[in-house]
């Protein structure tokens, strides 16, 4: 159980670096030599910014007051071009690395259907043969900010289905096609960037909300699949593949109740369909066109679910028949009881009103 610090000790609490951070601190000079700059908190000689003379921000608004939530993942700056990236520690003895490398091989990386997050670099760790760092672009959760138009939802679902078509063609099941592994390149949607540890905040001032633009106003927006730690290659092919047990974030998969082998490619379809059902649950007035497809993707009987290719073809066919105004009008968000806290309401208000809306209001004035 985590202990809550006494009010008088908050400064020391946030200034104390966690055990999980020391690996990054120890390897910071090496990563600097390889062209990657970590935030000041991960430098051995770090002094908390709120303790510096003339500090402009209180401790809780300083970006270096927050430690990472995942000991294996950290953001960094690629020194050669100043771009933000994410570093992930991967076990070389695990299948995750070869699968990522396979999907990023030169003859596959630029395939139109490949939605695996780009692998920018691989960094062997000199003192550990069992660990490498993979470098990926700085991405953001696919549904943050929330979708505002049906065409945006269709675009995202279509790209993720393309990704599954590509992976399944190569006999690879992702096995965790769930919310936290569905990402987007938000460089145009959130052009000012956001804080890695506090995604709702600006990069260097945690008291400020990030600014964002409508996806429709900055198209195209690219969506990517990440985290291949549970992924598997099935040489026997899609039809004959068999998995055992439970895996992934979504434990509502019907097959998980059975103590018999199941097809992991059908689980991929269920997980993606259920993720989008949950997204559209907040937009009951706008989800009607997609419900039949999503319900077929989440059928209790795995054999009743479409393949990734069949689902993609059905999505493309139905989207042609949706009236144009239904694709482009703002969707109506309906909150439930889980949205009751003040902070969540403020975050939601911020995500419903984009930077483009503020510009229109100013023009109207």
Buried (B, 14 or more C-beta within 10 A) or exposed (E): EEEEEEEEEBBEEBBEBEEEBEBBBEBBEBBBEBBBBBBBBBBEEBEBBBEEEEEEBEBEBBBBBBBBEEBBBBBBBBEEEEEBBBBBBBBBEEBBBEBBEBBBEEEBEEEEBBBBBBBBBBBEBEEEEEBBBBBBBBBBBBBBBBBBBBBBBBBBBBBBBBBBBBBBEBBBBBBBBBBEBBBBBBBBBBEEBBBBBBEBBBBBEBEBBBBBBBBBEBEEBBBBBBBBBBBBBBEEEBEEBEBEEEBBBBEEBBBBEEEEEBBBBBBBBBBBBBBBBBBBEBBEEBBEBBEEBBEBBBBEEBEEBBBBBBBBBBBEEBBEEBEEEBBEBEBEBEEEEEEEEEEEEEBBEBBBBBBBBEEEEEEEE
